[in-house]
């Protein structure tokens, strides 16, 4: 028997099909020529399940595809529906069923459809199953287990589990649902001008992750993120003379049809995108291979027009919306407080406020706090409260329900704060976050993820608490959904009869005894950035302090880079985190290295005294980065070569050089090494490496030179007559005359 790889994915479906009651469409004969089988391809795929809210008079329709992923033809292939007539009783059962736990949970056999012809390797055939939901005999409102299986010769070769949310004759009272829509990511830069990769540029495009999240969350058909389309001016339509002017119409979707959304943003990400759009920048060729290189290989890139279009679109979409924000780069607040780095947190709050205003021209609601991972301890709460926050997005894992509570508690809960007044915990529903974060971009995944989300909301609504409740839906911060799935999740919260979409600001703690436990700090300690990461950051901060100490202006150019290194995003990015932190440290060292002494050739002193010129360069190119440094020199042998007074402190503008003239005094002939270094005003060396200059004193003073000159002159005077006589003899010989000597 040739078998498919068994597929244990979770499928949220709808109804159970009884053969005698089901209408079905036969499997369509494959139209494409057989292709080579891909063993990694899912053999059984559910493409769509409709409707999303199944009523007794609804026709449940399930469409999908079956693919032969084996290496030989399948001759006797059947697609069959299975189900259970008993609904789930607890929300935890949804995850267990989706993970493949609990065999035999779909005992009832539904209708089946046969593939009319053999399915060759790599070949795919579509199928459709339909049934009247009212004839299924389901026991009222609830979520029911279901599965679709592929059989060959009566034996299962592939199966997909799913869920059937059933409205029944009447749905229970709707539960309120508030959306928090994230625009967040891990930091993308090392220093301010260097990006780790081109991923952010792709992400802000119309088909990129951030591009899709912005477009879907904005719910605005007029929003375009295509740079070419955005550059084309729109022609205003001429109003018809006889038509009445509709002053309420606008390109943006009608607010009555839009699902309320609170945007959660990281100003550090917005700053990264703004830098991407603003001008030329560098992109590292391979961050993981950069090693300890202070300036690793990078490629020059021009300003990204897609980044500018994204920022313009975000500014428009978020202008009148509710926006909450993390501090700059979403710092690990708990870890930094424990490391006594509260000053960095204060800086991240101020920088985040400025970055948000610069990128989008808006302000975030300061009453809301977004602790990393939704985890807090007392110190974290106190920090946010000092910044003005009174409402905190908290994970339900840290504020679970009380032991005596058997339903999903309200999202609002009282939260004790230091000082007068109470805070409000806005507890994010973990089950909904998990459902939204399920894979949705490969074939069949979007339909399954959508049904899981619908099933979660139906289970909450069906808990029959007797009172109104609110839940908060917040996808993972790195959410990368299929656009159809994300869009359908938003619209479902408006369309489903058991859900009512509300604003986040409407969430308030209910009256009565607290149904949730207060948060404890244990989970925060486990989630913090580890000590090794913060030790590296502390080393970087020491280098930054040294760099800032030589600057003339009161600026801190590496502060954003340090804050990015302290981001809580590195908790989950175990591979990227260490690389990014090391690159930030290298960038700071490279900055220090641009204030340098230019090495010279060995120097020869032809007298007891002389002067050498030391050239100092400031290769920093930012106009605010003038430096003031001290030049330190010492001789390895002061008895042989001493250094006289010189101007040791100087100010150098960016991109400039200056020469310091240093007088020397040689007492003994020979070669002596001079050690040169640059220091800040407090005498701290700005580099661990010294510049060496060799000075060779020849010992020839002025008096020695005069004596030598006189000796040379005497020698010339003595030899000149002899040379003249010799010349006369040669000339006479050449003319045939006497050459001198004896008479005869």
VENHUWO-V709650 format. One record per pair of residues at least 24 apart in sequence whose C-alpha atoms are under 7 Angstrom apart, sorted by the first residue. I is the first residue (numbers start at 1). J is the second residue. D is the distance in whole Angstrom. If there is no record, write none. Layout:
<<I,J,D> <I,J,D>>
This chain:
<<2,70,7> <3,157,5> <4,43,7> <4,69,7> <4,70,7> <4,157,5> <4,158,6> <5,158,7> <6,157,7> <6,158,5> <6,159,6> <7,42,7> <7,158,6> <7,159,6> <7,160,6> <8,99,7> <8,100,6> <8,160,6> <8,161,7> <9,98,6> <9,160,6> <9,161,6> <10,98,4> <10,99,7> <10,160,7> <10,161,5> <10,162,5> <10,448,6> <11,160,6> <11,161,5> <11,162,3> <11,163,6> <11,448,4> <11,449,7> <11,451,7> <11,452,7> <12,162,4> <12,163,4> <12,164,6> <12,448,5> <12,449,7> <12,450,7> <12,451,4> <12,452,5> <13,49,6> <13,146,7> <13,162,5> <13,163,4> <13,164,5> <13,451,6> <14,49,7> <14,54,7> <14,60,7> <14,163,6> <14,164,3> <14,165,6> <14,166,7> <15,60,6> <15,133,6> <15,164,5> <16,81,7> <16,82,6> <16,83,5> <16,110,6> <16,136,6> <16,146,7> <17,81,6> <17,110,4> <17,111,6> <17,131,6> <17,136,7> <18,109,7> <18,110,4> <18,111,6> <18,136,7> <19,110,5> <19,111,4> <21,131,7> <21,135,7> <22,111,6> <22,130,6> <22,131,5> <22,132,7> <23,130,5> <23,131,6> <24,128,6> <24,129,5> <24,130,5> <25,127,7> <25,128,5> <25,129,6> <26,113,6> <26,114,7> <26,127,7> <27,113,6> <27,114,6> <27,115,5> <27,125,7> <27,126,6> <27,127,5> <28,125,6> <28,126,5> <28,127,6> <29,116,7> <29,117,7> <29,125,6> <30,123,7> <30,124,6> <30,125,5> <34,120,6> <34,121,6> <34,122,6> <34,123,5> <35,121,7> <35,122,4> <35,123,6> <36,121,6> <36,122,5> <37,68,7> <37,69,5> <37,70,6> <37,71,6> <37,121,5> <37,122,4> <38,69,6> <38,122,7> <39,69,5> <39,70,7> <41,69,7> <43,67,5> <43,68,6> <43,69,6> <43,158,7> <44,158,6> <44,159,7> <45,443,7> <45,444,5> <46,444,5> <46,447,7> <47,444,5> <47,447,6> <48,447,5> <49,447,7> <53,165,7> <53,166,7> <53,167,6> <53,496,6> <54,165,7> <54,166,5> <54,167,6> <55,133,7> <55,166,6> <55,167,5> <55,168,5> <55,169,7> <56,133,5> <56,134,4> <56,168,6> <56,169,7> <57,132,7> <57,133,6> <57,134,6> <58,132,6> <58,133,6> <59,130,6> <59,131,5> <59,132,4> <59,133,6> <60,130,5> <60,131,5> <60,132,6> <60,133,6> <61,129,6> <61,130,5> <61,131,7> <62,128,6> <62,129,5> <62,130,6> <63,127,6> <63,128,4> <63,129,6> <64,126,6> <64,127,5> <64,128,7> <65,124,7> <65,125,6> <65,126,4> <65,127,6> <66,124,6> <66,125,5> <66,126,6> <67,122,6> <67,123,6> <67,124,4> <67,125,7> <68,119,6> <68,120,6> <68,121,5> <68,122,5> <68,123,6> <68,124,7> <69,121,6> <69,122,6> <70,121,6> <71,121,5> <72,120,6> <72,121,5> <73,118,6> <73,119,5> <73,120,4> <73,121,6> <74,118,5> <74,119,5> <74,120,7> <75,117,7> <75,118,4> <75,119,7> <76,152,5> <76,153,6> <77,114,6> <77,115,6> <77,151,6> <77,152,5> <77,153,7> <78,112,6> <78,113,6> <78,114,4> <78,115,6> <78,150,6> <78,151,5> <78,152,6> <79,112,5> <79,113,5> <79,114,6> <79,149,6> <79,150,5> <79,151,6> <80,110,6> <80,111,6> <80,112,4> <80,113,7> <80,148,6> <80,149,5> <80,150,6> <81,109,6> <81,110,5> <81,111,6> <81,112,6> <81,147,6> <81,148,5> <81,149,6> <82,106,6> <82,107,7> <82,108,6> <82,109,5> <82,110,5> <82,146,6> <82,147,5> <82,148,6> <83,107,6> <83,108,5> <83,109,7> <83,145,6> <83,146,4> <83,147,6> <84,108,6> <84,144,6> <84,145,6> <84,146,6> <85,138,6> <85,139,7> <85,144,7> <86,139,7> <86,144,6> <87,142,6> <87,143,5> <87,144,4> <87,145,7> <88,143,6> <88,144,6> <91,459,6> <98,161,6> <105,145,7> <106,145,6> <106,146,6> <106,147,7> <140,168,5> <140,169,7> <141,166,5> <141,167,5> <141,168,5> <141,171,6> <142,166,5> <142,167,7> <142,458,7> <142,459,7> <142,462,7> <143,455,6> <143,458,7> <143,459,7> <162,448,7> <163,451,7> <163,452,7> <163,455,7> <165,455,6> <165,458,7> <171,497,7> <171,498,6> <172,461,7> <172,462,6> <172,498,6> <173,498,6> <174,461,6> <174,497,7> <174,498,4> <174,499,5> <174,500,6> <175,461,6> <175,468,7> <175,469,6> <175,470,6> <175,498,6> <175,499,5> <175,500,6> <176,469,6> <176,470,4> <176,471,6> <176,499,6> <176,500,5> <176,501,6> <176,502,6> <177,470,6> <177,471,5> <177,472,6> <177,473,7> <177,499,7> <177,500,6> <177,501,5> <177,502,6> <178,471,6> <178,472,5> <178,473,6> <178,501,6> <178,502,5> <178,503,6> <178,504,5> <179,260,7> <179,261,5> <179,262,6> <179,472,6> <179,473,5> <179,474,6> <179,504,7> <180,261,6> <180,262,5> <180,263,6> <180,264,6> <180,473,6> <180,474,5> <181,217,7> <181,261,6> <181,262,6> <181,263,5> <181,264,6> <181,474,6> <182,263,6> <182,264,5> <182,265,6> <182,477,6> <183,210,7> <183,264,6> <183,265,5> <183,266,7> <184,265,6> <184,266,5> <184,269,6> <184,477,6> <184,478,7> <185,269,6> <185,477,7> <185,478,6> <186,569,5> <187,269,7> <187,329,7> <187,564,6> <188,272,7> <190,561,6> <190,580,6> <190,583,6> <190,584,5> <191,558,7> <191,561,6> <191,584,6> <191,587,6> <192,561,7> <193,281,5> <193,282,6> <194,281,6> <194,282,5> <194,283,6> <195,282,6> <195,283,5> <195,284,6> <196,283,6> <196,284,5> <196,287,6> <197,283,6> <197,284,6> <198,283,7> <201,307,7> <204,306,7> <204,307,6> <204,310,6> <205,306,6> <209,480,6> <212,483,7> <214,314,7> <216,487,6> <218,317,6> <219,253,6> <219,258,7> <220,252,5> <220,253,5> <221,252,6> <221,253,7> <222,251,6> <222,252,6> <223,313,7> <225,309,6> <225,310,6> <225,313,7> <226,306,7> <227,305,6> <227,306,6> <227,309,6> <259,490,6> <259,491,7> <259,494,6> <259,501,6> <260,501,7> <260,502,6> <260,503,6> <261,503,7> <262,322,5> <262,323,6> <262,504,7> <263,322,6> <263,323,5> <263,324,6> <264,323,6> <264,324,5> <264,325,6> <265,324,6> <265,325,5> <265,326,7> <266,325,6> <266,326,5> <266,327,7> <266,328,6> <266,329,6> <266,330,6> <267,325,7> <267,327,7> <267,328,5> <267,329,7> <267,352,5> <267,355,6> <267,356,5> <268,328,5> <268,329,4> <268,352,7> <269,329,7> <270,356,7> <270,359,6> <271,355,6> <271,359,7> <273,307,6> <274,359,6> <276,303,6> <276,304,6> <276,307,6> <277,303,5> <277,304,5> <277,305,6> <277,307,5> <277,308,5> <278,303,6> <279,303,4> <287,579,7> <288,579,6> <292,586,7> <293,586,7> <294,586,5> <294,587,6> <294,589,7> <294,590,5> <295,590,7> <311,359,7> <311,360,7> <314,360,7> <315,360,5> <315,361,7> <319,362,7> <323,364,5> <323,365,6> <324,364,5> <324,365,5> <324,368,6> <325,364,6> <325,370,7> <326,369,7> <326,370,6> <327,352,5> <328,352,4> <329,563,7> <329,564,5> <329,567,6> <330,372,7> <330,567,5> <330,568,6> <331,566,6> <331,567,4> <331,568,5> <332,372,7> <332,528,7> <332,566,6> <332,567,6> <332,568,4> <333,380,6> <334,380,6> <334,528,7> <335,528,5> <335,529,6> <348,563,7> <367,391,6> <368,392,6> <369,393,6> <372,568,6> <375,524,6> <376,521,6> <376,524,6> <377,520,6> <377,521,4> <377,524,7> <381,417,7> <382,417,7> <382,418,6> <390,423,5> <390,424,6> <391,423,6> <391,424,5> <391,425,6> <391,426,7> <392,424,6> <392,425,5> <392,426,6> <393,425,6> <393,426,5> <393,427,6> <393,428,7> <394,425,6> <394,426,6> <394,427,5> <394,428,6> <395,427,6> <395,428,5> <396,427,6> <396,428,6> <396,429,6> <396,430,6> <398,519,5> <398,520,7> <399,516,6> <399,517,5> <399,518,6> <399,519,5> <400,516,6> <400,517,6> <401,515,6> <401,516,4> <401,517,6> <402,515,5> <402,516,5> <402,517,6> <405,515,7> <407,463,6> <408,460,6> <409,515,6> <410,469,5> <410,470,5> <410,471,6> <411,470,6> <411,471,5> <411,472,6> <412,507,6> <412,508,5> <412,509,4> <412,510,7> <413,509,4> <414,509,6> <427,472,7> <428,472,5> <428,473,6> <428,474,7> <429,471,6> <429,472,6> <429,473,6> <431,456,7> <432,456,6> <432,473,6> <433,473,6> <433,474,6> <433,475,5> <433,476,6> <436,475,6> <437,475,6> <437,476,6> <437,479,6> <440,481,6> <440,482,5> <441,481,6> <441,482,5> <446,482,6> <446,485,5> <450,485,6> <450,489,7> <458,498,7> <461,498,6> <470,507,7> <528,571,7> <529,571,6> <537,565,7> <540,585,5> <543,588,7> <544,588,6> <546,686,7> <547,592,6> <549,680,6> <550,627,5> <550,628,5> <550,629,6> <550,680,5> <551,625,6> <551,626,6> <551,627,4> <551,628,6> <552,626,6> <552,627,5> <552,628,6> <553,624,7> <592,686,7> <594,618,6> <594,619,5> <594,620,6> <595,619,6> <599,691,7> <600,693,7> <602,693,6> <602,694,5> <602,695,6> <603,694,6> <603,695,5> <603,696,6> <604,695,6> <604,696,5> <604,697,6> <605,696,6> <605,697,5> <605,698,6> <606,697,6> <606,698,6> <606,699,7> <606,700,6> <607,699,6> <607,700,6> <607,701,5> <608,665,6> <608,666,5> <608,667,7> <608,699,7> <608,701,6> <609,664,6> <609,665,4> <609,666,6> <610,663,6> <610,664,5> <610,665,7> <611,661,6> <611,662,5> <611,663,4> <611,664,6> <612,661,6> <612,662,5> <612,663,7> <613,659,6> <613,660,6> <613,661,5> <613,662,6> <614,659,5> <614,660,5> <614,661,6> <615,657,7> <615,658,6> <615,659,4> <615,660,6> <616,657,6> <616,658,5> <616,659,6> <617,656,6> <617,657,4> <617,658,7> <618,652,6> <618,653,7> <618,654,6> <618,655,5> <618,656,6> <618,657,6> <619,654,6> <619,655,5> <619,656,7> <620,654,5> <620,655,6> <621,654,5> <621,655,6> <622,654,7> <623,654,6> <625,654,6> <626,652,6> <626,653,4> <626,654,5> <627,651,6> <627,652,5> <627,653,7> <628,652,6> <629,678,6> <629,679,6> <629,680,5> <629,681,6> <630,678,6> <630,679,5> <630,680,6> <630,681,6> <631,677,6> <631,678,5> <631,679,6> <632,676,6> <632,677,5> <632,678,6> <633,674,7> <633,675,6> <633,676,5> <633,677,7> <634,674,6> <634,675,5> <634,676,7> <635,673,6> <635,674,5> <635,675,6> <636,672,7> <636,673,6> <636,674,6> <637,672,7> <639,667,7> <640,666,6> <640,667,5> <640,668,5> <641,665,6> <641,666,5> <641,667,6> <641,672,7> <642,666,7> <666,697,6> <668,699,7> <669,697,5> <669,698,5> <669,699,5> <670,696,6> <670,697,5> <670,698,7> <671,695,6> <671,696,4> <671,697,6> <672,696,6>>
